[in-house]
Amino acid sequence: QVQLAESGGGLVQPGGSLRLSCQASGRIYAIVAMGWYRQVPGKQRELVAFSGDSIRYSDSVKGRFTISRDGAKNTAYLQMEALNVEDTAVYYCYADHKPYAGSGVIKYWGQGTQVTVSS
């Protein structure tokens, strides 16, 4: 019903920047929140940032990452600055979608995009 397309990952040197994009498409009634998780092998999944009724960041990225949304395009962006090797992970965007008025929320996931920070 809803599909998320992620882009923007890649290889960057420490201190560099990347901008991730996540665009939702399909039969959309109301997206109430979007955000990103990241996952590293052997570590717990971490909620990096989300934008909904408020904007939140994990302590590890606060001050360096900025999430924004374009409601008309059903798109979220994650601007990542001052990247370090600990930011290396697969980043998965998500959207919390309500299919109709009064419904609960269904979470949809992007395919993931690899961010590698290395010198």
C-alpha positions as CSV (number, residue, x, y, z in Angstrom):
1,Q,0.0,0.0,0.0
2,V,2.8,2.4,0.9
3,Q,6.4,2.1,-0.4
4,L,9.4,4.0,0.8
5,A,12.4,4.7,-1.5
6,E,15.7,5.6,0.2
7,S,18.7,7.2,-1.4
8,G,21.7,9.2,-0.5
9,G,24.0,6.7,1.2
10,G,27.6,6.2,0.3
11,L,31.2,6.4,1.3
12,V,32.4,9.5,3.1
13,Q,35.5,10.6,5.0
14,P,35.4,11.4,8.7
15,G,34.1,14.9,9.1
16,G,32.2,14.8,5.9
17,S,28.5,15.1,5.2
18,L,25.7,13.1,3.5
19,R,22.1,13.8,2.9
20,L,19.6,10.9,3.0
21,S,16.2,11.0,1.3
22,C,13.1,8.9,1.9
23,Q,10.1,9.3,-0.3
24,A,6.8,7.6,0.4
25,S,4.4,6.6,-2.4
26,G,1.3,4.6,-2.9
27,R,-2.1,4.9,-1.4
28,I,-1.4,7.5,1.3
29,Y,-4.1,8.8,3.6
30,A,-1.9,10.4,6.4
31,I,1.7,10.0,7.3
32,V,1.9,11.1,10.9
33,A,5.7,10.6,11.4
34,M,8.8,9.7,9.5
35,G,12.3,8.9,10.7
36,W,15.4,6.8,10.6
37,Y,16.8,3.9,12.4
38,R,20.4,2.6,11.9
39,Q,21.8,-0.8,12.4
40,V,25.3,-2.2,12.8
41,P,26.1,-5.9,12.9
42,G,26.4,-7.0,16.5
43,K,24.7,-3.9,17.9
44,Q,21.2,-3.0,18.8
45,R,19.1,-1.1,16.3
46,E,19.1,2.6,17.2
47,L,16.5,5.2,16.5
48,V,18.5,8.1,15.1
49,A,15.8,10.7,14.4
50,F,12.1,11.1,13.8
51,S,9.8,13.9,12.9
52,G,6.1,13.7,13.9
53,D,4.3,15.6,16.6
54,S,7.8,16.6,17.7
55,I,11.4,16.2,16.4
56,R,13.7,13.9,18.3
57,Y,17.3,12.8,18.0
58,S,19.4,10.2,19.6
59,D,22.1,11.6,21.9
60,S,24.8,10.2,19.6
61,V,23.7,12.4,16.7
62,K,22.2,15.4,18.3
63,G,23.8,18.6,17.1
64,R,25.1,16.9,14.0
65,F,22.1,15.4,12.2
66,T,19.0,17.3,11.1
67,I,15.7,15.7,10.0
68,S,13.3,17.6,7.9
69,R,10.1,16.8,6.0
70,D,8.3,17.9,2.8
71,G,4.7,17.0,3.3
72,A,3.7,17.8,-0.2
73,K,6.3,15.3,-1.5
74,N,5.8,12.8,1.3
75,T,9.5,13.0,1.7
76,A,11.9,13.1,4.7
77,Y,15.5,14.1,4.6
78,L,18.3,13.4,7.0
79,Q,21.2,15.8,6.8
80,M,24.3,14.3,8.4
81,E,27.2,16.5,9.3
82,A,30.6,15.9,11.0
83,L,30.3,12.2,10.3
84,N,32.6,9.8,12.2
85,V,33.3,6.1,11.9
86,E,30.8,5.3,14.6
87,D,28.1,6.5,12.2
88,T,28.8,3.7,9.8
89,A,25.6,1.6,9.5
90,V,22.7,0.7,7.3
91,Y,20.1,3.4,7.7
92,Y,16.5,2.5,7.4
93,C,13.8,5.1,7.0
94,Y,10.3,4.5,8.2
95,A,6.9,6.1,7.9
96,D,4.0,5.8,10.3
97,H,0.9,5.7,8.2
98,K,-2.8,5.9,9.0
99,P,-4.8,4.4,6.2
100,Y,-8.0,6.1,7.2
101,A,-9.6,8.4,9.8
102,G,-9.7,6.7,13.2
103,S,-7.3,3.9,12.2
104,G,-4.2,2.8,14.1
105,V,-0.7,3.5,12.8
106,I,1.1,1.1,10.4
107,K,4.8,1.4,10.1
108,Y,6.4,1.0,6.7
109,W,10.1,0.6,6.1
110,G,12.5,1.6,3.4
111,Q,15.0,-0.8,1.8
112,G,17.9,0.6,3.7
113,T,20.9,2.6,2.5
114,Q,24.6,2.0,3.5
115,V,26.5,4.8,5.1
116,T,30.2,4.1,5.4
117,V,32.5,6.6,7.1
118,S,36.2,5.7,6.5
119,S,39.5,7.4,5.7
